């Protein structure tokens, strides 16, 4: 699978964390396991996860998912940014 970007979104707080791994689709399960185990390397994301335990609504999206989402704020800018990846 090719490289790309991904976003982890905390819907309740409208927080978006973006990463650029290889094998994008394979990243969600390990990220989720790290978050649940308190071992996520991204400190701000781990703090957000811990703070809203039980109340969180976290989703994972690839660049192609985000390109299809037309209700995003600053959607045109996001599309422009995604085209450079």
C-alpha positions as CSV (number, residue, x, y, z in Angstrom):
1,X,0.0,0.0,0.0
2,X,1.3,3.5,-0.8
3,X,2.1,6.2,1.7
4,X,-0.3,9.0,2.4
5,X,-1.7,11.1,5.2
6,X,-4.2,10.2,7.8
7,X,-6.3,12.2,10.4
8,X,-7.4,11.2,13.8
9,X,-10.4,13.3,14.8
10,X,-12.0,13.9,18.2
11,X,-15.4,14.9,17.1
12,X,-16.7,16.2,20.4
13,X,-13.9,18.7,20.6
14,X,-13.3,19.3,16.9
15,X,-9.7,18.4,17.2
16,X,-7.8,17.0,14.2
17,X,-4.4,15.3,14.4
18,X,-2.7,14.6,11.1
19,X,0.1,12.1,10.4
20,X,2.1,10.9,7.4
21,X,2.9,7.2,7.8
22,X,3.6,4.5,5.2
23,X,0.8,1.9,4.9
24,X,-1.9,4.4,6.0
25,X,-4.8,1.9,6.3
26,X,-2.7,-0.3,8.6
27,X,-2.0,2.5,11.1
28,X,-5.4,2.8,12.8
29,X,-5.3,-0.4,14.8
30,X,-1.8,0.2,16.3
31,X,-2.7,3.9,17.1
32,X,-5.9,2.8,18.8
33,X,-4.0,0.1,20.8
34,X,-1.4,2.7,21.8
35,X,-4.1,5.2,22.9
36,X,-6.0,2.5,24.9
37,X,-2.7,1.5,26.6
38,X,-1.6,5.0,27.4
39,X,1.4,4.6,25.1
40,X,0.7,7.0,22.1
41,X,3.8,8.8,21.0
42,X,1.8,11.9,20.2
43,X,1.4,13.4,23.6
44,X,-1.4,15.9,22.8
45,X,-3.5,13.2,21.2
46,X,-2.9,10.9,24.2
47,X,-3.9,13.7,26.6
48,X,-7.1,14.3,24.6
49,X,-7.9,10.6,24.6
50,X,-7.3,10.3,28.4
51,X,-9.3,13.5,29.2
52,X,-12.4,12.5,27.4
53,X,-12.5,8.8,28.3
54,X,-16.1,7.6,28.1
55,X,-17.2,10.7,26.2
56,X,-14.9,10.5,23.2
57,X,-15.9,10.1,19.6
58,X,-12.7,9.5,17.7
59,X,-12.5,8.6,14.1
60,X,-9.7,7.8,11.6
61,X,-9.6,9.1,8.0
62,X,-7.3,8.8,5.1
63,X,-6.6,11.6,2.6
64,X,-9.0,10.1,0.1
65,X,-11.7,10.1,2.9
66,X,-11.1,13.7,3.6
67,X,-11.2,14.7,-0.1
68,X,-14.7,13.3,-0.2
69,X,-15.9,15.3,2.8
70,X,-17.6,18.5,1.6
71,X,-18.8,19.8,5.0
72,X,-15.4,20.5,6.4
73,X,-14.6,24.1,7.4
74,X,-11.9,25.5,5.1
75,X,-12.6,22.6,2.7
76,X,-11.1,24.3,-0.3
77,X,-7.8,25.0,1.5
78,X,-7.7,21.4,2.8
79,X,-8.2,20.1,-0.8
80,X,-5.4,22.3,-2.0
81,X,-3.1,21.1,0.8
82,X,-4.0,17.4,0.1
83,X,-3.2,17.8,-3.6
84,X,0.4,18.5,-2.7
85,X,0.8,15.2,-0.8
